[in-house]
Amino acid sequence: MADPVTNGPVERREPPAFNVPRPVLLLLMAIVGVYLLVSSLDLEMQEQVLLHFALFPSRYLPEGSAIAHLLPGGAGPVFWTPVTYTFLHGGLEHLVVNSVWLLAFGSPLAVRFGAGRFFLFYFLCGAAGAFLHVYLYPGSDIPVVGASAAISGLMGGAARFVFLSGGPLGALGGRGAGNPYAPRRRTSVFGALRDRRTLIFVVVWVGVNFLFGSTALGSALGAEQVAWEAHLGGFLMGLFIFGFFDPLRLSPSGGPGNVGYGEWLEKDPHGRDGF
């Protein structure tokens, strides 16, 4: 069935040379700024930053911990470290990789959500990853740092719409993509998982994280101690809460495929959108 037609010619616009949404740019600047600031400190001060702002599971479940009673900050870090750990990174390579994924998956979500919802979504996903890691490693004294869990949440949210008609990956197995950032529709969680492309994306993502985090492959490639469980927590959070943040409507068909025909069926004879 044909896609809906518009009344009159569509104006062609050249994309801007630098089109990163402002919320993503601000977040990226903050992450890079924190890294540069911490890197400029002496080793003793860097250790203090880590102790105050990294995620230590032993803060929450101190039984069996050797250092929980030595961690500074009192009760405060219990509340702020599920957010602040996302700004700390273990090295330049760690920072660069996370920055690339933030630009790739944060941009389409920032366009859809707007700044306020984007930041809340991002940090909720980071916190979800933190608490899943704490649950699975109770009392661990190994600090967790990095934006990977929060960015994984962006990937989970993106899975709800990137394969729709008009989405960034809508041309894979279907018709050409339209707006590279924000198609007008989204699909339900289970509708997304019924789509083969989305399911492959999820399975590959989980598999890669598992391989790097739980096997010798990560160490062999220099990616030691990858907290893949935190990544999984963030991803699942993003996948399931996306609909509460997205201001756009479900696809008329309820499924993830190419749903341009649904928009066609909703239009009245005067070309206005229905509910």
HELIX and SHEET records of a PDB file:
HELIX    1   1 ARG A   22  SER A   39  1                                  18    
HELIX    2   2 LEU A   43  PHE A   53  1                                  11    
HELIX    3   3 PRO A   57  ARG A   59  5                                   3    
HELIX    4   4 ALA A   68  LEU A   70  5                                   3    
HELIX    5   5 GLY A   76  THR A   84  1                                   9    
HELIX    6   6 TYR A   85  PHE A   87  5                                   3    
HELIX    7   7 LEU A   92  PHE A  113  1                                  22    
HELIX    8   8 ALA A  115  LEU A  136  1                                  22    
HELIX    9   9 SER A  148  ALA A  158  1                                  11    
HELIX   10  10 VAL A  189  ARG A  194  1                                   6    
HELIX   11  11 ARG A  196  SER A  214  1                                  19    
HELIX   12  12 ALA A  216  ALA A  220  1                                   5    
HELIX   13  13 TRP A  228  PHE A  245  1                                  18    
HELIX   14  14 GLY A  260  GLU A  266  1                                   7    
SHEET    1   A 2 ARG A 185  ARG A 186  0                                        
SHEET    2   A 2 ARG A 249  LEU A 250  1                                        
END                                                                             
